[in-house]
Amino acid sequence: MGAFFESLFSVTGITLPGGAARFAAGFTSFVTAIQAVCLFFAAANFFYRTIPLHHGMTLRMASVVSD
C-alpha cells in the first residue's frame, strides 16, 4: 500500500519526506479498519433490536384476533 501512495504522490508532483507515504497508507488502513468495526457493531445492533420487535409485533397482532 505504501508503494501505491508513493506512486500516487509522484504522479501529482508532490514530493514527500521519507516515510510519509507509509504513514498515509497506515492511516488509511487504520481508518478503514475502524469503519469496518463500527459498521459491524451497527449491523449487529440492528439485528439484535429487530428480532424482539418482530416478536412483539407478532404477539400484538395475535392478541387482536379473537378466537
PDB file with SEQRES, HELIX, SHEET and CRYST1 records, atoms N, CA, C and O in Angstrom:
SEQRES   1 A   67  MET GLY ALA PHE PHE GLU SER LEU PHE SER VAL THR GLY          
SEQRES   2 A   67  ILE THR LEU PRO GLY GLY ALA ALA ARG PHE ALA ALA GLY          
SEQRES   3 A   67  PHE THR SER PHE VAL THR ALA ILE GLN ALA VAL CYS LEU          
SEQRES   4 A   67  PHE PHE ALA ALA ALA ASN PHE PHE TYR ARG THR ILE PRO          
SEQRES   5 A   67  LEU HIS HIS GLY MET THR LEU ARG MET ALA SER VAL VAL          
SEQRES   6 A   67  SER ASP                                                      
HELIX    1 AA1 GLY A    2  THR A   12  1                                  11    
HELIX    2 AA2 ALA A   20  VAL A   64  1                                  45    
CRYST1    1.000    1.000    1.000  90.00  90.00  90.00 P 1           1          
ATOM      1  N   MET A   1       0.827  -1.183   0.000  1.00  0.00           N  
ATOM      2  CA  MET A   1       0.000   0.000   0.000  1.00  0.00           C  
ATOM      3  C   MET A   1       0.874   1.250   0.000  1.00  0.00           C  
ATOM      4  O   MET A   1       0.505   2.270  -0.582  1.00  0.00           O  
ATOM      5  N   GLY A   2       2.017   1.169   0.645  1.00  0.00           N  
ATOM      6  CA  GLY A   2       2.920   2.313   0.658  1.00  0.00           C  
ATOM      7  C   GLY A   2       3.413   2.657  -0.739  1.00  0.00           C  
ATOM      8  O   GLY A   2       3.593   3.829  -1.071  1.00  0.00           O  
ATOM      9  N   ALA A   3       3.633   1.614  -1.569  1.00  0.00           N  
ATOM     10  CA  ALA A   3       4.076   1.855  -2.945  1.00  0.00           C  
ATOM     11  C   ALA A   3       2.991   2.565  -3.742  1.00  0.00           C  
ATOM     12  O   ALA A   3       3.283   3.408  -4.590  1.00  0.00           O  
ATOM     13  N   PHE A   4       1.734   2.216  -3.463  1.00  0.00           N  
ATOM     14  CA  PHE A   4       0.622   2.894  -4.138  1.00  0.00           C  
ATOM     15  C   PHE A   4       0.625   4.380  -3.816  1.00  0.00           C  
ATOM     16  O   PHE A   4       0.483   5.211  -4.714  1.00  0.00           O  
ATOM     17  N   PHE A   5       0.785   4.718  -2.553  1.00  0.00           N  
ATOM     18  CA  PHE A   5       0.790   6.127  -2.168  1.00  0.00           C  
ATOM     19  C   PHE A   5       2.009   6.856  -2.724  1.00  0.00           C  
ATOM     20  O   PHE A   5       1.922   8.023  -3.107  1.00  0.00           O  
ATOM     21  N   GLU A   6       3.145   6.161  -2.765  1.00  0.00           N  
ATOM     22  CA  GLU A   6       4.332   6.793  -3.345  1.00  0.00           C  
ATOM     23  C   GLU A   6       4.123   7.089  -4.824  1.00  0.00           C  
ATOM     24  O   GLU A   6       4.496   8.160  -5.302  1.00  0.00           O  
ATOM     25  N   SER A   7       3.524   6.141  -5.555  1.00  0.00           N  
ATOM     26  CA  SER A   7       3.268   6.379  -6.976  1.00  0.00           C  
ATOM     27  C   SER A   7       2.201   7.447  -7.164  1.00  0.00           C  
ATOM     28  O   SER A   7       2.277   8.237  -8.106  1.00  0.00           O  
ATOM     29  N   LEU A   8       1.213   7.482  -6.283  1.00  0.00           N  
ATOM     30  CA  LEU A   8       0.155   8.491  -6.361  1.00  0.00           C  
ATOM     31  C   LEU A   8       0.733   9.887  -6.161  1.00  0.00           C  
ATOM     32  O   LEU A   8       0.397  10.819  -6.892  1.00  0.00           O  
ATOM     33  N   PHE A   9       1.594  10.020  -5.176  1.00  0.00           N  
ATOM     34  CA  PHE A   9       2.186  11.335  -4.913  1.00  0.00           C  
ATOM     35  C   PHE A   9       3.193  11.731  -5.992  1.00  0.00           C  
ATOM     36  O   PHE A   9       3.346  12.916  -6.287  1.00  0.00           O  
ATOM     37  N   SER A  10       3.881  10.749  -6.584  1.00  0.00           N  
ATOM     38  CA  SER A  10       4.842  11.083  -7.635  1.00  0.00           C  
ATOM     39  C   SER A  10       4.125  11.531  -8.904  1.00  0.00           C  
ATOM     40  O   SER A  10       4.649  12.367  -9.640  1.00  0.00           O  
ATOM     41  N   VAL A  11       2.940  10.993  -9.174  1.00  0.00           N  
ATOM     42  CA  VAL A  11       2.159  11.400 -10.347  1.00  0.00           C  
ATOM     43  C   VAL A  11       1.679  12.839 -10.185  1.00  0.00           C  
ATOM     44  O   VAL A  11       1.685  13.606 -11.148  1.00  0.00           O  
ATOM     45  N   THR A  12       1.266  13.207  -8.983  1.00  0.00           N  
ATOM     46  CA  THR A  12       0.764  14.556  -8.739  1.00  0.00           C  
ATOM     47  C   THR A  12       1.880  15.583  -8.625  1.00  0.00           C  
ATOM     48  O   THR A  12       1.621  16.786  -8.614  1.00  0.00           O  
ATOM     49  N   GLY A  13       3.110  15.118  -8.540  1.00  0.00           N  
ATOM     50  CA  GLY A  13       4.235  16.036  -8.453  1.00  0.00           C  
ATOM     51  C   GLY A  13       4.550  16.486  -7.045  1.00  0.00           C  
ATOM     52  O   GLY A  13       5.365  17.388  -6.856  1.00  0.00           O  
ATOM     53  N   ILE A  14       3.927  15.884  -6.056  1.00  0.00           N  
ATOM     54  CA  ILE A  14       4.175  16.238  -4.661  1.00  0.00           C  
ATOM     55  C   ILE A  14       5.359  15.423  -4.162  1.00  0.00           C  
ATOM     56  O   ILE A  14       5.376  14.200  -4.295  1.00  0.00           O  
ATOM     57  N   THR A  15       6.333  16.089  -3.598  1.00  0.00           N  
ATOM     58  CA  THR A  15       7.459  15.379  -3.001  1.00  0.00           C  
ATOM     59  C   THR A  15       7.264  15.348  -1.494  1.00  0.00           C  
ATOM     60  O   THR A  15       7.028  16.374  -0.855  1.00  0.00           O  
ATOM     61  N   LEU A  16       7.367  14.161  -0.950  1.00  0.00           N  
ATOM     62  CA  LEU A  16       7.140  13.972   0.478  1.00  0.00           C  
ATOM     63  C   LEU A  16       8.417  13.503   1.152  1.00  0.00           C  
ATOM     64  O   LEU A  16       9.240  12.837   0.524  1.00  0.00           O  
ATOM     65  N   PRO A  17       8.592  13.841   2.416  1.00  0.00           N  
ATOM     66  CA  PRO A  17       9.743  13.317   3.147  1.00  0.00           C  
ATOM     67  C   PRO A  17       9.611  11.808   3.325  1.00  0.00           C  
ATOM     68  O   PRO A  17       8.520  11.252   3.199  1.00  0.00           O  
ATOM     69  N   GLY A  18      10.726  11.158   3.617  1.00  0.00           N  
ATOM     70  CA  GLY A  18      10.723   9.706   3.765  1.00  0.00           C  
ATOM     71  C   GLY A  18       9.738   9.238   4.820  1.00  0.00           C  
ATOM     72  O   GLY A  18       9.662   9.814   5.905  1.00  0.00           O  
ATOM     73  N   GLY A  19       8.994   8.205   4.508  1.00  0.00           N  
ATOM     74  CA  GLY A  19       8.040   7.634   5.454  1.00  0.00           C  
ATOM     75  C   GLY A  19       6.661   8.250   5.390  1.00  0.00           C  
ATOM     76  O   GLY A  19       5.742   7.734   6.024  1.00  0.00           O  
ATOM     77  N   ALA A  20       6.475   9.337   4.649  1.00  0.00           N  
ATOM     78  CA  ALA A  20       5.161   9.977   4.589  1.00  0.00           C  
ATOM     79  C   ALA A  20       4.154   9.106   3.852  1.00  0.00           C  
ATOM     80  O   ALA A  20       2.987   9.042   4.238  1.00  0.00           O  
ATOM     81  N   ALA A  21       4.600   8.436   2.791  1.00  0.00           N  
ATOM     82  CA  ALA A  21       3.694   7.547   2.056  1.00  0.00           C  
ATOM     83  C   ALA A  21       3.309   6.360   2.925  1.00  0.00           C  
ATOM     84  O   ALA A  21       2.164   5.910   2.903  1.00  0.00           O  
ATOM     85  N   ARG A  22       4.266   5.857   3.687  1.00  0.00           N  
ATOM     86  CA  ARG A  22       3.966   4.745   4.596  1.00  0.00           C  
ATOM     87  C   ARG A  22       2.988   5.187   5.680  1.00  0.00           C  
ATOM     88  O   ARG A  22       2.094   4.431   6.058  1.00  0.00           O  
ATOM     89  N   PHE A  23       3.157   6.405   6.177  1.00  0.00           N  
ATOM     90  CA  PHE A  23       2.221   6.933   7.167  1.00  0.00           C  
ATOM     91  C   PHE A  23       0.824   7.079   6.567  1.00  0.00           C  
ATOM     92  O   PHE A  23      -0.167   6.721   7.204  1.00  0.00           O  
ATOM     93  N   ALA A  24       0.744   7.604   5.343  1.00  0.00           N  
ATOM     94  CA  ALA A  24      -0.556   7.774   4.694  1.00  0.00           C  
ATOM     95  C   ALA A  24      -1.236   6.426   4.487  1.00  0.00           C  
ATOM     96  O   ALA A  24      -2.443   6.302   4.695  1.00  0.00           O  
ATOM     97  N   ALA A  25      -0.473   5.419   4.079  1.00  0.00           N  
ATOM     98  CA  ALA A  25      -1.042   4.084   3.888  1.00  0.00           C  
ATOM     99  C   ALA A  25      -1.512   3.499   5.215  1.00  0.00           C  
ATOM    100  O   ALA A  25      -2.591   2.910   5.278  1.00  0.00           O  
ATOM    101  N   GLY A  26      -0.734   3.648   6.258  1.00  0.00           N  
ATOM    102  CA  GLY A  26      -1.122   3.136   7.572  1.00  0.00           C  
ATOM    103  C   GLY A  26      -2.330   3.848   8.133  1.00  0.00           C  
ATOM    104  O   GLY A  26      -3.212   3.222   8.722  1.00  0.00           O  
ATOM    105  N   PHE A  27      -2.373   5.157   7.952  1.00  0.00           N  
ATOM    106  CA  PHE A  27      -3.509   5.923   8.457  1.00  0.00           C  
ATOM    107  C   PHE A  27      -4.785   5.545   7.720  1.00  0.00           C  
ATOM    108  O   PHE A  27      -5.844   5.396   8.329  1.00  0.00           O  
ATOM    109  N   THR A  28      -4.677   5.389   6.398  1.00  0.00           N  
ATOM    110  CA  THR A  28      -5.840   4.983   5.611  1.00  0.00           C  
ATOM    111  C   THR A  28      -6.322   3.602   6.032  1.00  0.00           C  
ATOM    112  O   THR A  28      -7.527   3.379   6.153  1.00  0.00           O  
ATOM    113  N   SER A  29      -5.410   2.685   6.255  1.00  0.00           N  
ATOM    114  CA  SER A  29      -5.781   1.342   6.708  1.00  0.00           C  
ATOM    115  C   SER A  29      -6.424   1.381   8.083  1.00  0.00           C  
ATOM    116  O   SER A  29      -7.387   0.660   8.341  1.00  0.00           O  
ATOM    117  N   PHE A  30      -5.901   2.214   8.962  1.00  0.00           N  
ATOM    118  CA  PHE A  30      -6.457   2.346  10.301  1.00  0.00           C  
ATOM    119  C   PHE A  30      -7.888   2.868  10.251  1.00  0.00           C  
ATOM    120  O   PHE A  30      -8.771   2.332  10.921  1.00  0.00           O  
ATOM    121  N   VAL A  31      -8.118   3.908   9.462  1.00  0.00           N  
ATOM    122  CA  VAL A  31      -9.463   4.478   9.350  1.00  0.00           C  
ATOM    123  C   VAL A  31     -10.425   3.459   8.745  1.00  0.00           C  
ATOM    124  O   VAL A  31     -11.572   3.355   9.178  1.00  0.00           O  
ATOM    125  N   THR A  32      -9.966   2.715   7.756  1.00  0.00           N  
ATOM    126  CA  THR A  32     -10.806   1.687   7.147  1.00  0.00           C  
ATOM    127  C   THR A  32     -11.153   0.598   8.157  1.00  0.00           C  
ATOM    128  O   THR A  32     -12.291   0.131   8.191  1.00  0.00           O  
ATOM    129  N   ALA A  33     -10.203   0.195   8.966  1.00  0.00           N  
ATOM    130  CA  ALA A  33     -10.460  -0.834   9.975  1.00  0.00           C  
ATOM    131  C   ALA A  33     -11.441  -0.340  11.035  1.00  0.00           C  
ATOM    132  O   ALA A  33     -12.326  -1.087  11.453  1.00  0.00           O  
ATOM    133  N   ILE A  34     -11.295   0.899  11.470  1.00  0.00           N  
ATOM    134  CA  ILE A  34     -12.228   1.455  12.457  1.00  0.00           C  
ATOM    135  C   ILE A  34     -13.636   1.530  11.876  1.00  0.00           C  
ATOM    136  O   ILE A  34     -14.607   1.218  12.565  1.00  0.00           O  
ATOM    137  N   GLN A  35     -13.755   1.942  10.612  1.00  0.00           N  
ATOM    138  CA  GLN A  35     -15.068   1.995   9.968  1.00  0.00           C  
ATOM    139  C   GLN A  35     -15.682   0.604   9.876  1.00  0.00           C  
ATOM    140  O   GLN A  35     -16.882   0.443  10.098  1.00  0.00           O  
ATOM    141  N   ALA A  36     -14.879  -0.398   9.555  1.00  0.00           N  
ATOM    142  CA  ALA A  36     -15.387  -1.756   9.459  1.00  0.00           C  
ATOM    143  C   ALA A  36     -15.911  -2.244  10.804  1.00  0.00           C  
ATOM    144  O   ALA A  36     -16.959  -2.886  10.864  1.00  0.00           O  
ATOM    145  N   VAL A  37     -15.195  -1.948  11.874  1.00  0.00           N  
ATOM    146  CA  VAL A  37     -15.642  -2.360  13.211  1.00  0.00           C  
ATOM    147  C   VAL A  37     -16.938  -1.641  13.577  1.00  0.00           C  
ATOM    148  O   VAL A  37     -17.853  -2.259  14.121  1.00  0.00           O  
ATOM    149  N   CYS A  38     -17.026  -0.352  13.286  1.00  0.00           N  
ATOM    150  CA  CYS A  38     -18.243   0.399  13.597  1.00  0.00           C  
ATOM    151  C   CYS A  38     -19.430  -0.120  12.797  1.00  0.00           C  
ATOM    152  O   CYS A  38     -20.528  -0.244  13.338  1.00  0.00           O  
ATOM    153  N   LEU A  39     -19.229  -0.423  11.522  1.00  0.00           N  
ATOM    154  CA  LEU A  39     -20.318  -0.967  10.711  1.00  0.00           C  
ATOM    155  C   LEU A  39     -20.735  -2.351  11.189  1.00  0.00           C  
ATOM    156  O   LEU A  39     -21.917  -2.691  11.143  1.00  0.00           O  
ATOM    157  N   PHE A  40     -19.780  -3.147  11.645  1.00  0.00           N  
ATOM    158  CA  PHE A  40     -20.110  -4.462  12.182  1.00  0.00           C  
ATOM    159  C   PHE A  40     -20.996  -4.332  13.418  1.00  0.00           C  
ATOM    160  O   PHE A  40     -21.996  -5.039  13.543  1.00  0.00           O  
ATOM    161  N   PHE A  41     -20.633  -3.431  14.328  1.00  0.00           N  
ATOM    162  CA  PHE A  41     -21.440  -3.248  15.528  1.00  0.00           C  
ATOM    163  C   PHE A  41     -22.804  -2.647  15.206  1.00  0.00           C  
ATOM    164  O   PHE A  41     -23.795  -2.989  15.853  1.00  0.00           O  
ATOM    165  N   ALA A  42     -22.869  -1.762  14.223  1.00  0.00           N  
ATOM    166  CA  ALA A  42     -24.159  -1.200  13.821  1.00  0.00           C  
ATOM    167  C   ALA A  42     -25.068  -2.290  13.251  1.00  0.00           C  
ATOM    168  O   ALA A  42     -26.259  -2.330  13.558  1.00  0.00           O  
ATOM    169  N   ALA A  43     -24.510  -3.167  12.429  1.00  0.00           N  
ATOM    170  CA  ALA A  43     -25.306  -4.260  11.867  1.00  0.00           C  
ATOM    171  C   ALA A  43     -25.747  -5.229  12.961  1.00  0.00           C  
ATOM    172  O   ALA A  43     -26.889  -5.687  12.962  1.00  0.00           O  
ATOM    173  N   ALA A  44     -24.852  -5.541  13.887  1.00  0.00           N  
ATOM    174  CA  ALA A  44     -25.217  -6.437  14.991  1.00  0.00           C  
ATOM    175  C   ALA A  44     -26.314  -5.822  15.845  1.00  0.00           C  
ATOM    176  O   ALA A  44     -27.236  -6.520  16.264  1.00  0.00           O  
ATOM    177  N   ASN A  45     -26.225  -4.530  16.105  1.00  0.00           N  
ATOM    178  CA  ASN A  45     -27.248  -3.850  16.889  1.00  0.00           C  
ATOM    179  C   ASN A  45     -28.577  -3.852  16.150  1.00  0.00           C  
ATOM    180  O   ASN A  45     -29.627  -4.039  16.765  1.00  0.00           O  
ATOM    181  N   PHE A  46     -28.545  -3.646  14.835  1.00  0.00           N  
ATOM    182  CA  PHE A  46     -29.767  -3.665  14.032  1.00  0.00           C  
ATOM    183  C   PHE A  46     -30.470  -5.012  14.154  1.00  0.00           C  
ATOM    184  O   PHE A  46     -31.673  -5.070  14.409  1.00  0.00           O  
ATOM    185  N   PHE A  47     -29.709  -6.104  13.968  1.00  0.00           N  
ATOM    186  CA  PHE A  47     -30.321  -7.426  14.057  1.00  0.00           C  
ATOM    187  C   PHE A  47     -30.745  -7.759  15.482  1.00  0.00           C  
ATOM    188  O   PHE A  47     -31.758  -8.431  15.682  1.00  0.00           O  
ATOM    189  N   TYR A  48     -29.997  -7.306  16.459  1.00  0.00           N  
ATOM    190  CA  TYR A  48     -30.345  -7.563  17.858  1.00  0.00           C  
ATOM    191  C   TYR A  48     -31.663  -6.880  18.219  1.00  0.00           C  
ATOM    192  O   TYR A  48     -32.468  -7.442  18.962  1.00  0.00           O  
ATOM    193  N   ARG A  49     -31.887  -5.675  17.700  1.00  0.00           N  
ATOM    194  CA  ARG A  49     -33.108  -4.932  18.003  1.00  0.00           C  
ATOM    195  C   ARG A  49     -34.292  -5.382  17.152  1.00  0.00           C  
ATOM    196  O   ARG A  49     -35.436  -5.266  17.590  1.00  0.00           O  
ATOM    197  N   THR A  50     -34.043  -5.894  15.944  1.00  0.00           N  
ATOM    198  CA  THR A  50     -35.121  -6.244  15.030  1.00  0.00           C  
ATOM    199  C   THR A  50     -35.872  -7.487  15.486  1.00  0.00           C  
ATOM    200  O   THR A  50     -37.099  -7.530  15.396  1.00  0.00           O  
ATOM    201  N   ILE A  51     -35.164  -8.489  15.968  1.00  0.00           N  
ATOM    202  CA  ILE A  51     -35.813  -9.758  16.319  1.00  0.00           C  
ATOM    203  C   ILE A  51     -36.833  -9.578  17.448  1.00  0.00           C  
ATOM    204  O   ILE A  51     -37.953 -10.067  17.301  1.00  0.00           O  
ATOM    205  N   PRO A  52     -36.520  -8.908  18.564  1.00  0.00           N  
ATOM    206  CA  PRO A  52     -37.554  -8.717  19.601  1.00  0.00           C  
ATOM    207  C   PRO A  52     -38.724  -7.856  19.114  1.00  0.00           C  
ATOM    208  O   PRO A  52     -39.866  -8.075  19.518  1.00  0.00           O  
ATOM    209  N   LEU A  53     -38.440  -6.874  18.241  1.00  0.00           N  
ATOM    210  CA  LEU A  53     -39.538  -6.048  17.741  1.00  0.00           C  
ATOM    211  C   LEU A  53     -40.494  -6.859  16.884  1.00  0.00           C  
ATOM    212  O   LEU A  53     -41.709  -6.682  16.979  1.00  0.00           O  
ATOM    213  N   HIS A  54     -39.974  -7.735  16.060  1.00  0.00           N  
ATOM    214  CA  HIS A  54     -40.839  -8.582  15.238  1.00  0.00           C  
ATOM    215  C   HIS A  54     -41.646  -9.528  16.118  1.00  0.00           C  
ATOM    216  O   HIS A  54     -42.826  -9.766  15.860  1.00  0.00           O  
ATOM    217  N   HIS A  55     -41.016 -10.065  17.151  1.00  0.00           N  
ATOM    218  CA  HIS A  55     -41.717 -10.971  18.063  1.00  0.00           C  
ATOM    219  C   HIS A  55     -42.846 -10.227  18.790  1.00  0.00           C  
ATOM    220  O   HIS A  55     -43.955 -10.744  18.920  1.00  0.00           O  
ATOM    221  N   GLY A  56     -42.551  -9.012  19.260  1.00  0.00           N  
ATOM    222  CA  GLY A  56     -43.579  -8.228  19.946  1.00  0.00           C  
ATOM    223  C   GLY A  56     -44.720  -7.859  19.015  1.00  0.00           C  
ATOM    224  O   GLY A  56     -45.884  -7.890  19.416  1.00  0.00           O  
ATOM    225  N   MET A  57     -44.402  -7.512  17.784  1.00  0.00           N  
ATOM    226  CA  MET A  57     -45.444  -7.171  16.820  1.00  0.00           C  
ATOM    227  C   MET A  57     -46.309  -8.396  16.529  1.00  0.00           C  
ATOM    228  O   MET A  57     -47.527  -8.272  16.401  1.00  0.00           O  
ATOM    229  N   THR A  58     -45.704  -9.564  16.424  1.00  0.00           N  
ATOM    230  CA  THR A  58     -46.456 -10.793  16.183  1.00  0.00           C  
ATOM    231  C   THR A  58     -47.395 -11.083  17.340  1.00  0.00           C  
ATOM    232  O   THR A  58     -48.541 -11.476  17.121  1.00  0.00           O  
ATOM    233  N   LEU A  59     -46.931 -10.898  18.559  1.00  0.00           N  
ATOM    234  CA  LEU A  59     -47.790 -11.135  19.718  1.00  0.00           C  
ATOM    235  C   LEU A  59     -48.953 -10.154  19.760  1.00  0.00           C  
ATOM    236  O   LEU A  59     -50.072 -10.545  20.092  1.00  0.00           O  
ATOM    237  N   ARG A  60     -48.713  -8.886  19.431  1.00  0.00           N  
ATOM    238  CA  ARG A  60     -49.802  -7.900  19.418  1.00  0.00           C  
ATOM    239  C   ARG A  60     -50.834  -8.233  18.348  1.00  0.00           C  
ATOM    240  O   ARG A  60     -52.036  -8.121  18.592  1.00  0.00           O  
ATOM    241  N   MET A  61     -50.381  -8.642  17.166  1.00  0.00           N  
ATOM    242  CA  MET A  61     -51.328  -8.979  16.104  1.00  0.00           C  
ATOM    243  C   MET A  61     -52.143 -10.216  16.468  1.00  0.00           C  
ATOM    244  O   MET A  61     -53.335 -10.293  16.171  1.00  0.00           O  
ATOM    245  N   ALA A  62     -51.495 -11.180  17.110  1.00  0.00           N  
ATOM    246  CA  ALA A  62     -52.215 -12.402  17.515  1.00  0.00           C  
ATOM    247  C   ALA A  62     -53.215 -12.111  18.622  1.00  0.00           C  
ATOM    248  O   ALA A  62     -54.257 -12.764  18.694  1.00  0.00           O  
ATOM    249  N   SER A  63     -52.920 -11.143  19.487  1.00  0.00           N  
ATOM    250  CA  SER A  63     -53.841 -10.834  20.585  1.00  0.00           C  
ATOM    251  C   SER A  63     -55.062 -10.064  20.090  1.00  0.00           C  
ATOM    252  O   SER A  63     -56.098 -10.086  20.756  1.00  0.00           O  
ATOM    253  N   VAL A  64     -54.979  -9.393  18.958  1.00  0.00           N  
ATOM    254  CA  VAL A  64     -56.111  -8.652  18.409  1.00  0.00           C  
ATOM    255  C   VAL A  64     -57.132  -9.604  17.810  1.00  0.00           C  
ATOM    256  O   VAL A  64     -58.332  -9.334  17.853  1.00  0.00           O  
ATOM    257  N   VAL A  65     -56.672 -10.709  17.256  1.00  0.00           N  
ATOM    258  CA  VAL A  65     -57.579 -11.664  16.616  1.00  0.00           C  
ATOM    259  C   VAL A  65     -58.331 -12.438  17.687  1.00  0.00           C  
ATOM    260  O   VAL A  65     -57.728 -13.039  18.576  1.00  0.00           O  
ATOM    261  N   SER A  66     -59.652 -12.417  17.592  1.00  0.00           N  
ATOM    262  CA  SER A  66     -60.443 -13.135  18.591  1.00  0.00           C  
ATOM    263  C   SER A  66     -60.648 -14.588  18.121  1.00  0.00           C  
ATOM    264  O   SER A  66     -60.780 -14.868  16.930  1.00  0.00           O  
ATOM    265  N   ASP A  67     -60.670 -15.474  19.084  1.00  0.00           N  
ATOM    266  CA  ASP A  67     -60.836 -16.894  18.736  1.00  0.00           C  
ATOM    267  C   ASP A  67     -62.271 -17.205  18.481  1.00  0.00           C  
ATOM    268  O   ASP A  67     -62.610 -18.348  18.174  1.00  0.00           O  
TER     269      ASP A  67                                                      
END                                                                             
